[in-house]
Amino acid sequence: MRGQSQQALADAAGVTFQQIQKYERGANRVSASMLARIAAALQSPVAELFGEASSSAGAIDEVAALLSQPGALELLRAYAELPRGSARSALVDFVRSLRGAMEPVGDAD
């Protein structure tokens, strides 16, 4: 892909070329953050790594970007461990209220 050697891709992604080979063979799973690093090294949208050229490409890139944020995967795992229903809804409501509390308050002229 892109005429780049495995070594050049590995260097750009911060892993060994052996690790790139394992990803290509499917021997190792690729994390969302690593997918984002590989896509950046290839100067390509993440969706292209899946062979997709549809309108879902933007959504895949957005999810990869969100999951690469510090703490995002930990938060998602904690959410997934909650029982379905009110506990999950309460967590989402709490996070939204935090977001609202962090917004700057405008001048009251």
GROMACS elastic network, one bead per residue, 0.5 to 0.9 nm:
[ bonds ]
;  ai    aj funct       b0    kb
    1     4     6  0.65968   500
    1     5     6  0.87730   500
    1    42     6  0.81927   500
    2     5     6  0.88853   500
    2    42     6  0.69748   500
    4     7     6  0.81871   500
    4     8     6  0.62935   500
    4     9     6  0.65464   500
    4    42     6  0.82193   500
    5     8     6  0.51882   500
    5     9     6  0.62763   500
    5    10     6  0.84849   500
    5    17     6  0.89475   500
    6     9     6  0.51081   500
    6    10     6  0.59249   500
    6    11     6  0.85073   500
    6    16     6  0.87617   500
    6    17     6  0.55060   500
    6    18     6  0.84009   500
    6    20     6  0.65608   500
    6    21     6  0.75116   500
    7    11     6  0.60718   500
    7    12     6  0.85780   500
    7    16     6  0.72727   500
    7    18     6  0.86154   500
    7    20     6  0.83341   500
    8    11     6  0.51406   500
    8    12     6  0.62225   500
    8    13     6  0.85997   500
    8    17     6  0.81465   500
    8    41     6  0.89988   500
    9    12     6  0.51277   500
    9    13     6  0.60577   500
    9    14     6  0.84190   500
    9    15     6  0.85383   500
    9    16     6  0.89940   500
    9    17     6  0.76133   500
    9    20     6  0.78233   500
    9    38     6  0.72707   500
    9    41     6  0.64914   500
    9    42     6  0.74246   500
   10    13     6  0.50673   500
   10    14     6  0.58274   500
   10    16     6  0.53219   500
   10    17     6  0.50475   500
   10    18     6  0.83856   500
   10    19     6  0.77199   500
   10    20     6  0.62745   500
   10    38     6  0.82996   500
   10    41     6  0.88087   500
   11    14     6  0.51218   500
   11    15     6  0.62492   500
   11    16     6  0.70292   500
   11    17     6  0.77750   500
   11    41     6  0.89830   500
   12    15     6  0.79647   500
   12    37     6  0.80518   500
   12    38     6  0.77110   500
   12    40     6  0.86278   500
   12    41     6  0.55235   500
   12    42     6  0.86629   500
   13    16     6  0.86647   500
   13    34     6  0.74783   500
   13    37     6  0.54757   500
   13    38     6  0.55352   500
   13    39     6  0.88447   500
   13    40     6  0.81845   500
   13    41     6  0.61782   500
   14    37     6  0.84021   500
   15    18     6  0.82338   500
   15    19     6  0.63955   500
   15    20     6  0.74090   500
   16    19     6  0.52254   500
   16    20     6  0.67033   500
   16    21     6  0.88800   500
   17    21     6  0.62901   500
   17    22     6  0.87152   500
   18    22     6  0.63072   500
   18    23     6  0.87407   500
   19    22     6  0.50090   500
   19    23     6  0.62966   500
   19    24     6  0.86734   500
   19    28     6  0.80060   500
   20    23     6  0.50707   500
   20    24     6  0.62267   500
   20    25     6  0.86964   500
   21    24     6  0.50525   500
   21    25     6  0.61813   500
   21    26     6  0.84906   500
   21    27     6  0.84562   500
   22    25     6  0.51646   500
   22    26     6  0.59745   500
   22    28     6  0.55342   500
   22    29     6  0.84826   500
   23    26     6  0.50669   500
   23    27     6  0.61502   500
   23    28     6  0.53664   500
   23    29     6  0.65407   500
   23    30     6  0.65072   500
   24    27     6  0.77242   500
   24    28     6  0.85186   500
   25    28     6  0.78885   500
   26    29     6  0.67043   500
   26    30     6  0.87314   500
   30    33     6  0.82613   500
   30    34     6  0.61964   500
   30    35     6  0.63189   500
   31    34     6  0.51573   500
   31    35     6  0.61332   500
   31    36     6  0.86417   500
   32    36     6  0.62442   500
   32    37     6  0.87105   500
   32    63     6  0.84486   500
   32    64     6  0.55349   500
   32    65     6  0.82936   500
   32    67     6  0.63904   500
   32    68     6  0.66280   500
   33    36     6  0.50629   500
   33    37     6  0.63112   500
   33    38     6  0.87133   500
   33    64     6  0.67225   500
   33    65     6  0.77868   500
   33    67     6  0.67163   500
   33    69     6  0.84143   500
   34    38     6  0.60745   500
   34    39     6  0.84439   500
   34    68     6  0.84859   500
   35    38     6  0.51235   500
   35    39     6  0.60554   500
   35    40     6  0.84935   500
   35    46     6  0.67433   500
   35    49     6  0.82777   500
   35    64     6  0.75327   500
   36    39     6  0.51002   500
   36    40     6  0.60885   500
   36    41     6  0.85719   500
   36    45     6  0.83610   500
   36    46     6  0.62900   500
   36    61     6  0.80523   500
   36    64     6  0.61824   500
   36    65     6  0.70727   500
   36    68     6  0.74937   500
   37    40     6  0.50493   500
   37    41     6  0.61010   500
   37    42     6  0.85963   500
   38    42     6  0.61895   500
   38    43     6  0.84420   500
   38    44     6  0.85482   500
   38    46     6  0.82188   500
   38    49     6  0.88910   500
   39    42     6  0.50527   500
   39    43     6  0.59043   500
   39    44     6  0.50468   500
   39    45     6  0.58842   500
   39    46     6  0.53116   500
   39    47     6  0.87216   500
   39    48     6  0.82391   500
   39    49     6  0.72598   500
   40    44     6  0.61677   500
   40    45     6  0.75758   500
   40    46     6  0.81955   500
   41    44     6  0.77485   500
   42    45     6  0.85438   500
   44    47     6  0.82543   500
   44    48     6  0.66239   500
   44    49     6  0.79655   500
   45    48     6  0.55354   500
   45    49     6  0.74303   500
   45    57     6  0.73876   500
   45    58     6  0.82382   500
   45    60     6  0.86826   500
   45    61     6  0.65250   500
   46    49     6  0.54939   500
   46    50     6  0.73403   500
   46    57     6  0.74220   500
   46    58     6  0.87766   500
   46    60     6  0.67294   500
   46    61     6  0.55214   500
   46    64     6  0.74988   500
   47    50     6  0.52808   500
   47    51     6  0.66685   500
   47    52     6  0.54954   500
   47    53     6  0.70373   500
   47    54     6  0.85410   500
   47    56     6  0.77916   500
   47    58     6  0.76675   500
   47    59     6  0.86249   500
   47    60     6  0.59173   500
   47    61     6  0.65500   500
   48    52     6  0.53826   500
   48    53     6  0.65181   500
   48    57     6  0.75645   500
   49    52     6  0.74866   500
   50    53     6  0.88215   500
   52    55     6  0.87184   500
   52    56     6  0.79129   500
   52    57     6  0.67364   500
   53    56     6  0.77910   500
   53    57     6  0.63681   500
   54    57     6  0.58088   500
   54    58     6  0.86656   500
   55    58     6  0.64952   500
   55    59     6  0.78300   500
   56    59     6  0.51247   500
   56    60     6  0.62741   500
   56    61     6  0.86866   500
   57    60     6  0.51852   500
   57    61     6  0.62328   500
   57    62     6  0.85879   500
   58    61     6  0.51159   500
   58    62     6  0.60855   500
   58    63     6  0.86690   500
   59    63     6  0.62006   500
   59    64     6  0.86056   500
   60    63     6  0.51765   500
   60    64     6  0.61777   500
   60    65     6  0.85625   500
   61    64     6  0.51069   500
   61    65     6  0.60757   500
   61    66     6  0.85546   500
   62    65     6  0.50976   500
   62    66     6  0.61092   500
   62    67     6  0.85880   500
   63    66     6  0.50563   500
   63    67     6  0.60640   500
   63    68     6  0.85261   500
   64    67     6  0.51742   500
   64    68     6  0.61443   500
   64    69     6  0.89577   500
   65    68     6  0.52047   500
   65    69     6  0.68149   500
   66    69     6  0.55325   500
   66    72     6  0.69052   500
   66    73     6  0.88170   500
   67    70     6  0.79427   500
   67    71     6  0.83293   500
   67    72     6  0.53634   500
   67    73     6  0.57636   500
   67    76     6  0.86638   500
   68    71     6  0.84349   500
   68    72     6  0.69874   500
   68    73     6  0.77265   500
   69    72     6  0.54892   500
   69    73     6  0.79360   500
   70    73     6  0.77263   500
   70    74     6  0.85459   500
   71    74     6  0.51859   500
   71    75     6  0.61385   500
   71    76     6  0.86437   500
   72    75     6  0.51290   500
   72    76     6  0.61574   500
   72    77     6  0.86193   500
   73    77     6  0.60930   500
   73    78     6  0.85705   500
   74    77     6  0.51487   500
   74    78     6  0.62246   500
   74    79     6  0.86177   500
   75    78     6  0.51181   500
   75    79     6  0.61656   500
   75    80     6  0.86596   500
   76    80     6  0.61476   500
   76    81     6  0.86856   500
   77    80     6  0.50378   500
   77    81     6  0.62947   500
   77    82     6  0.89386   500
   78    81     6  0.51967   500
   78    82     6  0.67005   500
   79    82     6  0.54031   500
   79    83     6  0.85726   500
   79    87     6  0.88047   500
   79    88     6  0.64657   500
   79    91     6  0.76099   500
   79    92     6  0.88660   500
   80    83     6  0.77522   500
   80    84     6  0.83861   500
   80    88     6  0.83144   500
   81    84     6  0.88330   500
   82    85     6  0.86503   500
   82    87     6  0.63838   500
   82    88     6  0.62469   500
   83    86     6  0.80328   500
   83    87     6  0.63695   500
   83    88     6  0.69607   500
   84    87     6  0.67426   500
   84    88     6  0.60725   500
   84    89     6  0.84169   500
   85    88     6  0.56914   500
   85    89     6  0.62877   500
   85    90     6  0.86907   500
   86    90     6  0.58942   500
   86    91     6  0.85536   500
   87    90     6  0.51000   500
   87    91     6  0.63263   500
   87    92     6  0.87931   500
   88    91     6  0.51347   500
   88    92     6  0.63162   500
   88    93     6  0.86176   500
   89    92     6  0.51643   500
   89    93     6  0.61058   500
   89    94     6  0.85188   500
   90    93     6  0.50468   500
   90    94     6  0.60335   500
   90    95     6  0.86464   500
   91    95     6  0.62050   500
   91    96     6  0.85744   500
   92    95     6  0.52027   500
   92    96     6  0.61736   500
   92    97     6  0.86039   500
   93    96     6  0.51051   500
   93    97     6  0.61362   500
   93    98     6  0.86576   500
   94    97     6  0.50787   500
   94    98     6  0.62534   500
   94    99     6  0.86799   500
   95    98     6  0.50338   500
   95    99     6  0.62479   500
   95   100     6  0.86882   500
   96    99     6  0.50111   500
   96   100     6  0.62557   500
   96   101     6  0.86359   500
   97   100     6  0.50093   500
   97   101     6  0.61248   500
   97   102     6  0.86552   500
   98   102     6  0.62254   500
   98   103     6  0.89039   500
   99   102     6  0.52077   500
   99   103     6  0.66383   500
  100   103     6  0.54420   500
  100   104     6  0.88380   500
  101   104     6  0.80866   500
  102   105     6  0.88648   500
  105   108     6  0.87258   500
